[in-house]
Amino acid sequence: MVCQFGGIDVGRRLTRQESRLETRTKLLESAAQLFAKGGYEGASVDLIAERVGYSNFESKEAIFLAFLDAHKRREIDALAQILAQDIPASEPRRVPRRESSRSHRDNRLHVE
């Protein structure tokens, strides 16, 4: 049985690209938590990187822009799934209720 974490086999060594993606995901999740807790001003590259042990972003602005990009991609993907449903035009489309944007504990980012 092969155990997977985030779509990556745990039993094998990560490729360079997979390792970068994993680090980026962890950094953006750390950033999301810090931005939610203390706002943009309450976060710093050092605080964000401290939780992960490493940062490959040049600035807090770069991290914030990457965070926004990942968040918007997730929102667009969710909307695309709703629009792809085969629902007659006469029936309203039901949009699932979103969790609070302040709650990031279970709101994992999907980074590409």
C-alpha positions as CSV (number, residue, x, y, z in Angstrom):
1,M,0.0,0.0,0.0
2,V,1.4,3.4,-1.0
3,C,0.6,6.3,1.3
4,Q,0.1,9.6,-0.4
5,F,0.3,13.1,1.0
6,G,-1.0,16.0,-1.2
7,G,-0.9,13.7,-4.2
8,I,2.7,12.8,-3.7
9,D,3.9,9.3,-2.8
10,V,5.4,9.4,0.7
11,G,7.5,6.3,0.2
12,R,9.8,7.9,-2.4
13,R,12.1,10.8,-2.6
14,L,10.5,14.0,-3.9
15,T,11.7,15.5,-7.2
16,R,13.1,19.0,-7.1
17,Q,9.8,20.4,-8.6
18,E,7.7,18.5,-6.0
19,S,9.9,19.7,-3.2
20,R,9.6,23.3,-4.4
21,L,5.8,23.0,-4.7
22,E,5.6,21.5,-1.2
23,T,7.7,24.3,0.3
24,R,5.7,26.9,-1.6
25,T,2.4,25.4,-0.3
26,K,3.7,25.4,3.3
27,L,4.9,29.0,3.0
28,L,1.6,30.1,1.6
29,E,-0.4,28.3,4.3
30,S,1.9,29.9,7.0
31,A,1.3,33.3,5.3
32,A,-2.5,32.7,5.3
33,Q,-2.5,32.0,9.0
34,L,-0.4,35.0,9.8
35,F,-2.3,37.4,7.5
36,A,-5.6,36.2,9.1
37,K,-4.2,36.6,12.6
38,G,-2.5,40.0,12.3
39,G,-3.2,41.4,8.9
40,Y,-0.7,42.3,6.3
41,E,1.2,44.6,8.8
42,G,1.4,41.8,11.4
43,A,3.2,39.4,9.2
44,S,6.8,39.4,8.0
45,V,8.9,37.2,5.7
46,D,10.9,36.1,8.8
47,L,7.7,35.1,10.7
48,I,6.3,33.3,7.7
49,A,9.6,31.5,7.0
50,E,10.1,30.6,10.7
51,R,7.2,28.2,10.6
52,V,8.5,26.4,7.5
53,G,12.2,26.9,8.1
54,Y,12.9,28.4,4.7
55,S,11.6,31.1,2.3
56,N,12.3,31.5,-1.4
57,F,10.2,34.7,-1.6
58,E,12.0,38.0,-1.9
59,S,9.5,40.1,0.0
60,K,6.3,40.0,2.0
61,E,4.6,41.6,-1.0
62,A,5.7,38.7,-3.2
63,I,4.3,36.2,-0.7
64,F,1.0,38.1,-0.4
65,L,0.6,38.3,-4.1
66,A,1.3,34.6,-4.4
67,F,-1.3,33.9,-1.6
68,L,-3.9,36.0,-3.4
69,D,-3.2,34.3,-6.7
70,A,-3.6,30.8,-5.1
71,H,-6.8,31.9,-3.4
72,K,-8.3,33.3,-6.5
73,R,-7.4,30.2,-8.5
74,R,-9.2,28.1,-5.9
75,E,-12.3,30.3,-6.1
76,I,-12.3,30.2,-9.9
77,D,-12.0,26.4,-9.9
78,A,-15.0,26.2,-7.5
79,L,-17.1,28.4,-9.7
80,A,-16.1,26.5,-12.8
81,Q,-17.3,23.3,-11.1
82,I,-20.6,24.9,-10.3
83,L,-21.0,26.2,-13.9
84,A,-20.1,22.8,-15.3
85,Q,-23.1,21.2,-13.6
86,D,-25.8,19.9,-15.9
87,I,-28.6,22.0,-14.5
88,P,-31.6,23.1,-16.6
89,A,-31.6,26.9,-17.1
90,S,-35.0,27.0,-15.4
91,E,-33.5,25.8,-12.1
92,P,-31.4,28.1,-10.0
93,R,-27.8,27.0,-9.4
94,R,-27.0,26.4,-5.8
95,V,-23.7,27.9,-4.6
96,P,-22.3,26.1,-1.6
97,R,-21.9,28.2,1.4
98,R,-18.3,29.2,2.0
99,E,-16.6,29.0,5.3
100,S,-15.5,32.3,6.8
101,S,-12.5,33.8,5.1
102,R,-11.0,34.4,8.6
103,S,-10.9,30.6,9.2
104,H,-7.8,29.1,7.5
105,R,-7.3,26.0,9.6
106,D,-8.9,23.6,7.2
107,N,-8.8,25.9,4.2
108,R,-5.7,24.4,2.5
109,L,-4.3,26.2,-0.5
110,H,-3.7,24.4,-3.7
111,V,-0.6,25.8,-5.3
112,E,0.7,25.3,-8.8
